[in-house]
C-alpha cells in the first residue's frame, strides 16, 4: 500500500495487501506502541491498527458491515472511552496528514495487512460488549480502494 512521504510529497510503497508481517518487525522498523490495537509511530505519517478475535476477550468486537465499512472499536478497557491518544489519532488522521493501515491477526505475533482505511465517521455505544454501561467509541472505516457507487445508481 502507498503512504505519503511528507518530505518529498510523493507516494511510497510500504505494505502489501494480504502479506503477513511479524508485528514485532513492524515496530522495530516503524516504531509505535507495541501493545494494544492502535499504534501511532511518531516519525512516520501513518497509524497502524490491529484487529483479531483476541480483542473480544477485552470487550472489543470489530468487523465488516454489509456495506463494506469496517467497524473498529476504539481503545480504553475501563470507563468511558474518550477521544485521546489513539482514538484521537484515528478521528483526526486526515487533518494530521496520517494514513490508517489495518492489520488482522492470523496467528500469535503475526498479522496480515488488510489495507489502507479512511475514517468516515464513528458511533458511540452506551454499553460495551459485556453489557456494562459505558461509552464505547466505534469507528467507521472505509477501505481506500473501495469502489464508489456510479452516478445515478441511487434510486
Beta strands, then each sheet from edge to edge (+ up, - down):
strand 1: 2-5
strand 2: 10-13
strand 3: 20-22
strand 4: 38-39
strand 5: 46-51
strand 6: 63-64
strand 7: 69-73
strand 8: 99-107
strand 9: 110-127
strand 10: 133-143
sheet 1: 1+ 2-
sheet 2: 3+ 9- 8+ 5+ 4-
sheet 3: 3+ 9- 10+ 7- 6+
end
